[in-house]
Amino acid sequence: MDCTDKELVKRCFNKNFETYHEKAVVQQEIALKLTEMLRALGAKSIQNVLEIGCGTGFLTQHMLTDIGVSHYYLNDLAEVAYSENVALLNAGKEQKFVHVPGDAEKISFPEKMDAVVSTSTIQWFNELPLFFKKVNKALNQEGLFAFSTFGPHNFKEIKEVSKIGLSYKSLCELEQLLSPSFEILEAKEWLVEKEFSNPIEVLRHMKLTGVTGLKKSFFGKEKLQAFIKTYQARFSNKDQSVNLTYNPIIIIAKKK
């Protein structure tokens, strides 16, 4: 397994921040689903929240409007995220925002959090057991940890054709990693198939949503042509369009 190149991930998201907000439709839907699940569990107002990988604010907006947060700590690897996010949210009213910049696997977390939340971020992390321990330590007794990531079927077409991709944990593996210090309250996974006119559009979508952070050079000319041909041959629909599979996972857990 390749370790995630965090500097490359940061550059990709800084560069594609605006297009991510427009093009990352699946990630938007996941953020909405996570907050719906929190509300269904009775979380309707939370005092102190740390969000890991706040990005363009998909989850932040739902947490503020659908749940309610008094003190919001916003973390992201990409520098542009905090300033753009808070401006987008019209900060300075009821909520107090605190910037917690940097790599969430390396920085210190604020303590006495009532909840730690995150969407579409921890799939980039290299040491999940250590990260989960950090989250547990940051939480108040019975504090909530609500996050989304992606499962092994995510981008399966890309991985099959190019042999490039993240090593995704399964839902079962994630539950096992959490079980020593968290009680699982809710866990769901599903598949989403997005349709594109051709393989080039698949790659363009991945670039515009900042998710090509594994290799410094994704394809040379010959590899690109081979990729297009193989992808089209294996994953074409009847109308010659092609699919790209997402495999979202959402887990809501409580500190033991």
C-alpha positions as CSV (number, residue, x, y, z in Angstrom):
1,M,0.0,0.0,0.0
2,D,1.2,3.5,-0.9
3,C,1.1,6.0,2.0
4,T,-0.9,9.1,1.1
5,D,1.3,12.0,0.0
6,K,-0.3,14.7,2.2
7,E,1.5,17.6,0.6
8,L,0.2,16.5,-2.8
9,V,-3.4,16.1,-1.4
10,K,-3.1,19.7,0.1
11,R,-2.0,21.1,-3.2
12,C,-4.8,19.4,-5.1
13,F,-7.5,20.7,-2.8
14,N,-6.0,24.2,-2.6
15,K,-6.0,24.3,-6.4
16,N,-9.4,22.8,-6.9
17,F,-11.2,24.3,-3.9
18,E,-13.9,26.1,-5.9
19,T,-14.6,23.3,-8.4
20,Y,-14.8,20.8,-5.5
21,H,-17.7,22.7,-4.0
22,E,-19.6,22.5,-7.3
23,K,-18.6,19.1,-8.6
24,A,-18.4,17.0,-5.4
25,V,-22.1,16.0,-5.4
26,V,-21.7,12.7,-3.7
27,Q,-19.8,14.3,-0.9
28,Q,-22.6,16.9,-0.5
29,E,-25.1,14.1,-0.2
30,I,-23.0,12.3,2.4
31,A,-22.7,15.4,4.6
32,L,-26.5,15.7,4.5
33,K,-27.0,12.1,5.4
34,L,-24.6,12.2,8.3
35,T,-26.5,15.1,9.9
36,E,-29.8,13.4,9.3
37,M,-28.5,10.4,11.1
38,L,-27.3,12.6,14.0
39,R,-30.7,14.2,14.3
40,A,-32.4,10.8,14.3
41,L,-30.2,9.9,17.3
42,G,-31.4,13.0,19.1
43,A,-28.4,15.3,18.6
44,K,-30.2,18.6,18.1
45,S,-27.7,21.0,19.7
46,I,-24.0,20.5,20.5
47,Q,-21.8,22.9,22.4
48,N,-18.3,22.1,21.3
49,V,-17.6,20.5,18.0
50,L,-14.3,19.7,16.2
51,E,-14.6,19.1,12.5
52,I,-11.8,17.3,10.8
53,G,-11.3,18.2,7.1
54,C,-13.9,21.0,6.9
55,G,-13.2,21.6,3.2
56,T,-15.7,23.8,1.5
57,G,-18.2,23.5,4.3
58,F,-20.7,20.8,3.2
59,L,-20.8,19.3,6.7
60,T,-20.2,22.6,8.5
61,Q,-23.3,24.2,7.0
62,H,-25.5,21.2,7.9
63,M,-24.1,21.0,11.4
64,L,-25.0,24.7,11.9
65,T,-28.4,24.8,10.3
66,D,-29.7,21.2,11.1
67,I,-28.0,20.5,14.4
68,G,-26.8,23.7,16.0
69,V,-23.2,24.3,17.3
70,S,-22.0,27.0,19.8
71,H,-18.3,26.6,19.5
72,Y,-17.0,25.2,16.3
73,Y,-13.4,24.2,15.8
74,L,-12.5,23.8,12.1
75,N,-9.6,21.8,10.9
76,D,-8.3,21.2,7.3
77,L,-5.0,20.4,5.6
78,A,-5.6,23.0,2.9
79,E,-5.0,26.6,4.0
80,V,-7.8,28.0,1.9
81,A,-10.5,26.0,3.7
82,Y,-10.9,27.9,6.9
83,S,-11.0,31.5,5.5
84,E,-13.3,30.5,2.6
85,N,-15.5,28.3,4.8
86,V,-16.1,30.9,7.5
87,A,-16.7,33.6,5.0
88,L,-19.3,31.4,3.3
89,L,-21.0,30.7,6.7
90,N,-21.2,34.4,7.6
91,A,-19.3,33.9,10.8
92,G,-19.5,36.3,13.8
93,K,-23.2,35.8,14.8
94,E,-24.1,33.2,17.4
95,Q,-21.3,30.8,16.6
96,K,-17.6,31.1,17.6
97,F,-15.2,29.6,15.1
98,V,-11.7,28.5,15.9
99,H,-9.1,27.6,13.3
100,V,-7.2,24.3,13.9
101,P,-4.9,24.0,10.9
102,G,-2.8,21.2,9.7
103,D,-2.6,17.4,9.3
104,A,-5.1,15.9,11.7
105,E,-2.9,12.9,12.1
106,K,-0.1,15.1,13.5
107,I,-1.5,18.1,15.2
108,S,-2.9,18.4,18.8
109,F,-6.6,18.4,19.1
110,P,-8.6,20.8,21.4
111,E,-9.9,18.9,24.5
112,K,-13.3,18.5,26.0
113,M,-15.2,18.3,22.7
114,D,-18.8,17.2,22.8
115,A,-18.5,15.8,19.3
116,V,-15.8,15.2,16.6
117,V,-17.2,15.1,13.1
118,S,-15.7,14.5,9.6
119,T,-16.9,13.7,6.1
120,S,-15.0,12.3,3.2
121,T,-11.6,12.9,4.8
122,I,-10.2,10.0,6.8
123,Q,-9.7,7.8,3.7
124,W,-6.5,9.9,3.2
125,F,-5.1,8.9,6.6
126,N,-2.2,6.5,7.1
127,E,-2.7,5.5,10.8
128,L,-6.3,5.1,11.6
129,P,-5.9,3.3,15.0
130,L,-3.8,6.2,16.3
131,F,-6.2,8.8,14.9
132,F,-9.1,7.1,16.6
133,K,-7.3,7.2,19.9
134,K,-6.7,10.9,19.5
135,V,-10.4,11.5,18.8
136,N,-11.3,9.5,21.9
137,K,-8.9,11.5,24.0
138,A,-10.4,14.8,22.7
139,L,-14.0,13.9,23.6
140,N,-15.9,14.4,26.8
141,Q,-17.3,11.4,28.5
142,E,-19.9,9.9,26.1
143,G,-18.9,12.4,23.4
144,L,-19.9,11.6,19.8
145,F,-17.7,10.7,16.9
146,A,-19.5,10.9,13.6
147,F,-17.7,10.4,10.4
148,S,-17.9,9.3,6.8
149,T,-15.3,7.6,4.7
150,F,-15.3,5.2,1.7
151,G,-15.2,1.5,1.5
152,P,-13.3,-1.1,-0.7
153,H,-15.6,-0.7,-3.7
154,N,-14.9,3.0,-4.0
155,F,-13.5,3.9,-7.5
156,K,-13.2,0.2,-8.2
157,E,-13.2,0.9,-11.9
158,I,-10.1,3.2,-11.6
159,K,-8.3,0.6,-9.4
160,E,-9.1,-2.3,-11.7
161,V,-7.9,-0.5,-14.8
162,S,-4.9,1.5,-13.5
163,K,-3.9,-0.5,-10.4
164,I,-3.8,2.9,-8.6
165,G,-5.9,3.7,-5.6
166,L,-6.2,4.1,-1.9
167,S,-6.4,1.1,0.4
168,Y,-9.9,1.5,1.8
169,K,-11.0,-0.1,5.1
170,S,-14.3,-2.1,5.1
171,L,-17.1,-1.2,7.4
172,C,-16.3,-4.3,9.5
173,E,-12.6,-3.3,9.8
174,L,-13.6,0.2,10.9
175,E,-16.0,-1.1,13.5
176,Q,-13.2,-3.4,14.9
177,L,-10.7,-0.5,15.1
178,L,-13.3,1.6,16.9
179,S,-14.6,-1.1,19.3
180,P,-12.0,-0.9,22.1
181,S,-12.9,2.7,23.0
182,F,-16.2,3.5,21.2
183,E,-19.7,2.2,21.2
184,I,-21.2,2.1,17.6
185,L,-24.6,3.8,17.6
186,E,-25.2,3.7,13.8
187,A,-23.3,2.4,10.8
188,K,-24.3,2.4,7.1
189,E,-22.7,1.9,3.8
190,W,-24.1,2.0,0.2
191,L,-23.0,2.3,-3.4
192,V,-23.5,5.2,-5.8
193,E,-22.8,4.9,-9.5
194,K,-22.1,8.2,-11.3
195,E,-22.4,8.1,-15.1
196,F,-20.0,9.9,-17.4
197,S,-19.9,10.3,-21.2
198,N,-16.4,8.7,-21.4
199,P,-13.3,7.8,-19.3
200,I,-11.7,11.2,-19.9
201,E,-14.7,12.8,-18.1
202,V,-14.1,10.4,-15.2
203,L,-10.6,11.6,-14.9
204,R,-11.7,15.2,-15.2
205,H,-14.2,14.7,-12.4
206,M,-11.6,13.2,-10.2
207,K,-9.2,16.1,-10.8
208,L,-11.9,18.7,-10.2
209,T,-12.9,17.1,-6.9
210,G,-9.2,16.9,-5.8
211,V,-9.1,13.1,-5.4
212,T,-5.9,12.3,-7.4
213,G,-3.5,12.7,-4.5
214,L,-1.7,9.4,-4.7
215,K,0.8,9.9,-7.6
216,K,2.6,13.0,-8.8
217,S,2.1,11.9,-12.4
218,F,-1.2,10.1,-12.8
219,F,-0.7,9.0,-16.4
220,G,1.8,9.4,-19.3
221,K,0.4,9.6,-22.8
222,E,0.7,5.9,-23.6
223,K,-0.8,4.9,-20.2
224,L,-3.6,7.4,-20.6
225,Q,-4.5,5.9,-24.0
226,A,-4.4,2.4,-22.6
227,F,-6.5,3.5,-19.6
228,I,-9.2,5.0,-21.9
229,K,-9.3,1.9,-24.1
230,T,-9.5,-0.6,-21.2
231,Y,-12.0,1.5,-19.1
232,Q,-14.3,1.8,-22.2
233,A,-14.1,-2.0,-22.9
234,R,-14.8,-3.1,-19.4
235,F,-17.2,-0.5,-18.0
236,S,-19.3,0.8,-21.0
237,N,-23.1,1.0,-20.8
238,K,-25.2,0.4,-23.8
239,D,-25.0,4.0,-24.9
240,Q,-21.2,3.9,-24.5
241,S,-21.3,6.1,-21.3
242,V,-19.2,4.7,-18.4
243,N,-19.8,4.5,-14.7
244,L,-17.7,5.4,-11.6
245,T,-18.6,3.8,-8.3
246,Y,-18.6,5.5,-4.9
247,N,-18.9,3.4,-1.7
248,P,-19.7,5.8,1.2
249,I,-19.6,4.6,4.8
250,I,-21.0,6.6,7.7
251,I,-20.4,5.6,11.3
252,I,-21.7,7.4,14.5
253,A,-20.1,6.2,17.7
254,K,-20.1,7.2,21.3
255,K,-17.0,7.3,23.6
256,K,-17.1,4.5,26.1
